[in-house]
């Protein structure tokens, strides 16, 4: 069930690439983390910095599965996408993708868990975060 969608265009830069001239795979994880931050702040209307900083609510990754389908090169203008596929009591399962046109480059399934950053224990998804995700139903 897709209950939330967010996307962002991204220019592949020299700093994303390895000596082979393609995106060095860990750079996708950096781009996807930026996408999650932008989704919370811009897509959901909540401050990601405030969530982690003042409120001490973390969203660490507890599971990550990825498939690399095609390479991306410097100068490619790709589209990064985020879809919420499951909203649990304390977890959020996302599908993250990187496309250039119709060509899939990378697909990731990521599970985030809300935690208290002082105890590092799972906590229920805060009501305002849950409400923001549910109200972005496409």
N, C-alpha and C positions, 0 to 999 in steps of 0.2 A: 504494500500500500504506500503510495507516494503522498505524503502529507505536506511536503515543503520542497521547493525547488529554488535554486539560486545559481547564477552563472556570471562569469567574468572573462573578458578577453585578456590574453597575456602574450606579450611579445617575448619570444625566446631570445635571450641575450648571450653574449660571449661567456659571461660568468656562469651560465647554466651548463656549459658544455665541457666535455672531456677532450683529451688529445685526438680522439677519433672524429671530433666535430659534431657529436650528437649529445643530447641532454644526458648528463651523468645521472643515473637513476635516483640517487638520494635527493637530487634537486627537485624532483617531482613531489617528494614528501614535504619539502619546504614550501613549494607553490601551493600544495593542497592545505597545509597548515595556515598559510596566508588567506586562502579562500574561506576556511572555517572562521577565522577572525573577522573577515569582511562580512560573511553571512550573519554572524551574531550582531555585529555593530550596525551594518547598513541594511541587511535584509530583514533582521528581526527587530531592529531599533533599540537594542540594548548595548551598553558599552562593554565590550570584551575586556578592556583594561580595568574597568570598575569591577566587573564580575570577578576577575582574578585578584586584583589589587585590594580594594576596600572590602569587598564582600567575601574574599578568600574562598571562592568556589572554583575548583579546577575542573578541567575537561580532558584528562589524560586519555591517551589511546591504550586500550587493553587488548585489542585484536586488530590485525591488519592483514588483508589478503590482497594481492595485486597481480594483474596480468599486464604484461607489456606487449602490445600488439604491433606497434610500428615506431620507428624512430622519429624524433623531432630534432631539427637543426636550427642553428642561429639564424634569426630573421623570420622564422615561422611565426605567424600570428595565430595562436591556438585559442580554443574556447575551453575553459575549465568549468565543469558543472558539478553541482552538489544536489543530491536528492536525499531526503530523509525517508528511509524505508521502514523503520520501526522506532517507536518511542516507548521505552519501558518505564519502570518506576524510577530507576537511577541511570539508565543507559539510553544512548541514542545510536542507532545504526545508520550509517551514511553510505551512499554510493557516490564516489567521486570519479570524475572522468576528465580526460583530456582528448579533445577532437580537433582536427583541422579539416574543415568542411565535413564531409560525411565519413572521413577516415578516423576510426578510433585509434588513438595512440596508447593510452593507458586507462585501465579501469581498476578502481580500488574499492574494496568494502572495508569500512573502518568502524569499529565500535568505540565510542567514547563513554566514559563513566563520570558522572558528577561526583566530585569528592570535596571534602573539607580540606583545604590546603594546610591547615594546622595539624590535623590528625592523619591525613592521607587515607581516610576511610570513606567508603561510598556513602552518599547522602541522596535523598530523593531530589529529582530535578526541581529546582526552584519554581514556584507557581508562575512567576512572570515569564520565565524562560519557556516553560511548557505551554503557556497560553500563547506566547508569541509564535512558537513553532506551529501550534494547532491552527492559529488564525491565518497563517500564510498558505492555507490549502488552495492550490491553483484552481 
